[in-house]
Amino acid sequence: MIEPIYWLNGRLVSAAEAVIPLNDHGLLYGDGVFEGIRFYNRRPFRLADHLERLELSARALMLALPHRTALEAAVTETIAAFAGADGYLRLVITRGAGSLGLDPGHCERPSLFVIADKVTLVSESRRRSGLDLITASTRRPGPTVLDPRIKSLNYLNNILAKLEARRAGADEALLLNERGQVAEGTAENLFIARRGRLCTPPVSDGALDGITRGIVLELCRQEGIEAVERSLTPYDVHTADECFLCGTGAELLPVRTVDGRPMGHCPGPLTERVRRAYQAIIELETTTRSEQ
């Protein structure tokens, strides 16, 4: 069995050493940012995009980050120590240790850690046959509350929606914003297909500005598939020809039902076409390009 690898504040550490102080504001208040990063063939996929989003999230929270070269070095060292060629990284930066109370001014130094491990969000059979979704009663905060482009450690409403899905016997949940429009899944962006066109909610409706979401839109342009960002309601999802979720951890996952309503196709032809193109670009960027 492949064991996780831990990198903490400048060095690789054992599981017993992988600890942060109890007064770290990331633990006490969810004050920090993170990125989930896939690596294939020991090469991090779209690392520059992930680090740019991390830097923007940290800037929004006025959280100091190490220089990008230091972040890249931490990622490289962690992957090199991992026993598997493919895996998942969680790169986290917290505000650091400080006194009790919300004021982050008492936190002297951020804490940076990286975890490398395997991640399996759904079984292989579910990945092939498709997921069952519900619409959660938990709402996604909009940009006027907390901009969804900030990938912070505050995931409580996502967790509540996930618990709701589990209680309902579903695989995943859709979160709506305060206006009743579809935002995203608990940890993935959403695409639907209707009459040969893909649609995904805009960031302004509460969707994370997902790296995989951006790759899907990029691939659609290359493949000649019409894809647009527009507001969606549950009706649009319920009556879609196809639906899939996408994210770094999830990659691309077809959806077979939403609130008990079956999709027209699962996996549908557009879903399969995008999924093949996505796997091809992973292979290109983590194998072919690395050998040039």
C-alpha positions as CSV (number, residue, x, y, z in Angstrom):
1,M,0.0,0.0,0.0
2,I,1.3,3.4,-1.0
3,E,1.7,5.7,2.0
4,P,1.0,9.5,2.0
5,I,3.9,11.9,2.0
6,Y,4.0,15.0,4.1
7,W,6.0,18.2,3.5
8,L,5.8,20.8,6.2
9,N,7.4,24.3,6.4
10,G,10.5,23.4,4.4
11,R,11.1,19.7,4.8
12,L,9.7,16.2,4.4
13,V,8.3,14.9,7.7
14,S,6.9,11.6,9.0
15,A,3.2,11.3,9.8
16,A,3.9,11.7,13.5
17,E,5.8,15.0,12.8
18,A,3.1,16.3,10.4
19,V,1.5,18.6,13.0
20,I,0.5,22.2,13.3
21,P,0.0,24.2,16.5
22,L,-3.5,24.1,18.0
23,N,-3.6,27.9,17.9
24,D,-3.0,28.0,14.1
25,H,-5.7,30.2,12.6
26,G,-6.2,27.8,9.7
27,L,-7.4,25.3,12.3
28,L,-9.3,27.7,14.5
29,Y,-11.0,29.9,11.9
30,G,-10.4,28.3,8.5
31,D,-8.1,31.2,7.7
32,G,-6.0,30.0,4.8
33,V,-6.0,28.9,1.2
34,F,-5.3,25.7,-0.6
35,E,-5.0,24.0,-4.0
36,G,-5.7,20.4,-5.0
37,I,-3.3,19.4,-7.8
38,R,-3.1,16.1,-9.8
39,F,0.2,14.7,-10.9
40,Y,0.7,12.1,-13.6
41,N,3.9,10.3,-14.5
42,R,5.4,12.3,-11.6
43,R,4.6,15.6,-13.4
44,P,2.2,18.1,-11.8
45,F,-0.7,18.9,-14.2
46,R,-1.2,22.6,-14.9
47,L,0.9,23.6,-11.9
48,A,1.3,27.2,-13.1
49,D,-2.5,27.6,-13.3
50,H,-2.9,26.2,-9.8
51,L,-0.2,28.4,-8.3
52,E,-1.6,31.5,-9.9
53,R,-5.0,30.8,-8.4
54,L,-3.4,30.2,-5.1
55,E,-1.6,33.5,-5.3
56,L,-4.8,35.4,-6.2
57,S,-6.7,33.7,-3.4
58,A,-4.0,34.6,-0.9
59,R,-3.9,38.2,-2.1
60,A,-7.6,38.5,-1.6
61,L,-7.1,37.3,2.0
62,M,-4.0,39.5,2.5
63,L,-2.1,36.3,3.3
64,A,1.6,36.3,2.6
65,L,3.0,33.5,0.4
66,P,6.4,32.2,-0.2
67,H,7.9,33.0,-3.7
68,R,6.5,30.8,-6.5
69,T,9.9,29.1,-6.9
70,A,9.7,27.9,-3.3
71,L,6.1,26.6,-3.9
72,E,7.3,24.8,-7.0
73,A,10.2,23.3,-5.1
74,A,7.9,22.0,-2.3
75,V,5.7,20.3,-4.9
76,T,8.6,18.8,-6.7
77,E,10.2,17.4,-3.5
78,T,6.9,15.9,-2.3
79,I,6.2,14.2,-5.6
80,A,9.7,12.8,-5.8
81,A,9.3,11.2,-2.3
82,F,5.9,9.6,-3.2
83,A,6.0,5.9,-4.2
84,G,3.5,6.2,-7.0
85,A,3.8,7.8,-10.4
86,D,0.3,9.3,-10.3
87,G,-1.4,10.9,-7.3
88,Y,-3.0,14.0,-5.8
89,L,-1.4,16.9,-3.9
90,R,-3.1,19.1,-1.3
91,L,-1.1,22.3,-1.0
92,V,-2.2,24.4,2.0
93,I,-1.2,27.7,3.5
94,T,-2.6,28.8,6.8
95,R,-2.4,32.2,8.5
96,G,-0.2,30.5,11.1
97,A,-0.1,30.4,14.9
98,G,-1.5,33.3,16.8
99,S,-3.5,34.3,19.8
100,L,-7.2,33.4,20.3
101,G,-9.5,35.9,18.6
102,L,-10.2,36.7,15.0
103,D,-7.5,39.4,14.6
104,P,-4.9,37.8,12.2
105,G,-2.4,40.6,13.1
106,H,-1.1,38.3,15.9
107,C,-0.1,35.6,13.5
108,E,3.6,36.0,12.8
109,R,4.3,33.4,10.1
110,P,2.1,31.4,7.7
111,S,2.4,27.7,7.7
112,L,2.8,25.8,4.4
113,F,2.3,22.1,4.0
114,V,1.9,19.7,1.1
115,I,0.3,16.2,1.2
116,A,0.8,13.6,-1.6
117,D,-1.6,10.7,-1.7
118,K,-4.0,8.7,-3.8
119,V,-7.5,10.0,-4.1
120,T,-10.6,8.0,-5.1
121,L,-13.8,10.1,-5.0
122,V,-16.0,7.5,-6.6
123,S,-15.7,3.8,-7.5
124,E,-14.6,2.8,-11.0
125,S,-18.1,1.4,-11.7
126,R,-19.7,4.7,-10.7
127,R,-17.2,6.6,-12.9
128,R,-18.4,4.5,-15.8
129,S,-22.2,4.3,-15.1
130,G,-22.6,7.8,-13.8
131,L,-23.5,9.6,-10.6
132,D,-26.9,10.2,-8.9
133,L,-27.3,13.9,-7.7
134,I,-29.7,15.8,-5.5
135,T,-30.2,19.5,-5.2
136,A,-29.1,20.5,-1.8
137,S,-31.1,22.8,0.5
138,T,-27.8,24.4,1.5
139,R,-27.1,27.5,-0.6
140,R,-23.8,28.6,-2.1
141,P,-22.8,32.1,-0.9
142,G,-22.5,34.5,-3.8
143,P,-19.9,37.1,-4.7
144,T,-21.5,39.7,-2.4
145,V,-20.9,37.4,0.6
146,L,-17.7,35.6,-0.3
147,D,-16.3,35.6,-3.8
148,P,-16.2,31.9,-5.0
149,R,-12.9,32.6,-6.8
150,I,-11.2,32.6,-3.4
151,K,-10.3,28.9,-2.7
152,S,-10.2,29.2,1.0
153,L,-10.3,26.6,3.8
154,N,-13.9,27.5,4.5
155,Y,-15.9,24.6,3.1
156,L,-18.6,24.2,5.6
157,N,-21.6,24.8,3.3
158,N,-20.0,22.3,0.8
159,I,-19.7,19.7,3.6
160,L,-23.3,20.3,4.7
161,A,-24.4,19.7,1.1
162,K,-22.3,16.5,0.9
163,L,-23.9,15.2,4.1
164,E,-27.3,16.0,2.7
165,A,-26.5,13.9,-0.4
166,R,-25.2,11.0,1.7
167,R,-28.4,11.0,3.8
168,A,-30.5,10.9,0.6
169,G,-28.5,8.0,-0.8
170,A,-27.0,10.1,-3.6
171,D,-23.4,10.4,-4.8
172,E,-23.2,14.2,-5.0
173,A,-25.2,17.4,-4.5
174,L,-25.8,20.5,-6.5
175,L,-25.6,23.8,-4.7
176,L,-27.9,26.7,-5.7
177,N,-27.1,30.4,-5.0
178,E,-29.4,32.7,-3.2
179,R,-31.4,33.4,-6.4
180,G,-32.0,29.7,-7.0
181,Q,-29.5,29.4,-9.9
182,V,-27.1,26.4,-10.1
183,A,-23.7,27.2,-8.8
184,E,-21.7,24.0,-8.7
185,G,-21.3,20.6,-7.0
186,T,-19.8,20.2,-3.5
187,A,-16.3,20.1,-5.0
188,E,-16.8,20.1,-8.7
189,N,-18.0,22.4,-11.5
190,L,-21.0,21.3,-13.6
191,F,-21.6,21.2,-17.3
192,I,-24.9,20.2,-19.1
193,A,-25.4,19.5,-22.8
194,R,-28.5,20.5,-24.7
195,R,-28.9,20.2,-28.4
196,G,-25.2,19.7,-29.0
197,R,-24.1,22.7,-26.9
198,L,-22.4,22.6,-23.5
199,C,-23.4,25.1,-20.8
200,T,-21.7,25.8,-17.4
201,P,-22.7,28.4,-14.7
202,P,-20.6,31.6,-14.6
203,V,-18.4,32.4,-11.7
204,S,-20.8,35.3,-10.9
205,D,-23.4,32.7,-10.0
206,G,-21.2,31.1,-7.3
207,A,-19.1,28.7,-9.3
208,L,-15.5,28.2,-8.5
209,D,-13.2,29.4,-11.3
210,G,-12.1,25.8,-11.7
211,I,-8.9,24.8,-13.4
212,T,-10.5,21.7,-14.9
213,R,-13.5,23.8,-15.9
214,G,-11.2,26.1,-17.8
215,I,-9.5,23.2,-19.5
216,V,-12.9,21.8,-20.6
217,L,-13.8,25.2,-22.2
218,E,-10.3,25.3,-23.8
219,L,-10.8,21.8,-25.2
220,C,-14.3,22.7,-26.6
221,R,-12.7,25.5,-28.6
222,Q,-10.1,23.1,-30.0
223,E,-12.7,20.4,-30.7
224,G,-15.2,22.7,-32.3
225,I,-17.8,22.1,-29.6
226,E,-20.0,25.1,-28.8
227,A,-19.7,25.9,-25.0
228,V,-21.0,28.8,-23.2
229,E,-21.2,30.2,-19.6
230,R,-24.7,31.1,-18.7
231,S,-27.0,31.0,-15.7
232,L,-28.8,27.7,-15.2
233,T,-31.8,26.7,-13.1
234,P,-32.6,23.2,-11.8
235,Y,-35.1,22.9,-14.7
236,D,-32.1,23.3,-17.1
237,V,-30.3,20.4,-15.4
238,H,-33.4,18.2,-15.0
239,T,-34.1,18.4,-18.7
240,A,-30.5,18.2,-20.0
241,D,-29.5,15.7,-22.7
242,E,-26.2,15.1,-20.8
243,C,-24.6,16.3,-17.6
244,F,-21.1,15.9,-16.1
245,L,-19.1,17.1,-13.2
246,C,-15.4,18.1,-13.4
247,G,-12.6,19.0,-11.1
248,T,-9.0,18.2,-10.3
249,G,-9.9,15.4,-7.9
250,A,-12.9,14.2,-9.9
251,E,-11.5,14.7,-13.4
252,L,-14.7,14.2,-15.5
253,L,-17.6,12.3,-14.0
254,P,-20.8,11.6,-15.9
255,V,-24.2,12.2,-14.2
256,R,-27.1,9.7,-14.7
257,T,-29.8,11.3,-12.5
258,V,-30.5,14.6,-10.8
259,D,-33.3,14.6,-8.2
260,G,-34.5,11.2,-9.5
261,R,-34.7,12.5,-13.1
262,P,-32.6,10.5,-15.6
263,M,-30.4,12.3,-18.1
264,G,-31.1,11.8,-21.7
265,H,-27.8,10.0,-22.1
266,C,-25.2,8.8,-19.6
267,P,-22.4,9.0,-20.5
268,G,-23.5,11.0,-23.5
269,P,-21.5,11.6,-26.8
270,L,-20.3,15.1,-25.8
271,T,-19.3,13.9,-22.4
272,E,-17.3,11.1,-23.9
273,R,-15.7,13.3,-26.5
274,V,-14.6,15.9,-23.9
275,R,-13.4,13.1,-21.6
276,R,-11.2,11.6,-24.3
277,A,-9.8,15.0,-25.2
278,Y,-9.1,15.6,-21.5
279,Q,-7.2,12.4,-21.1
280,A,-5.2,13.2,-24.3
281,I,-4.1,16.6,-23.0
282,I,-3.0,15.0,-19.7
283,E,-0.9,12.5,-21.7
284,L,0.5,15.3,-23.9
285,E,1.5,17.6,-21.1
286,T,2.8,15.0,-18.6
287,T,4.6,12.6,-20.9
288,T,5.3,13.9,-24.5
289,R,6.1,17.5,-23.5
290,S,8.3,16.4,-20.7
291,E,10.5,14.4,-23.0
292,Q,11.1,17.2,-25.5
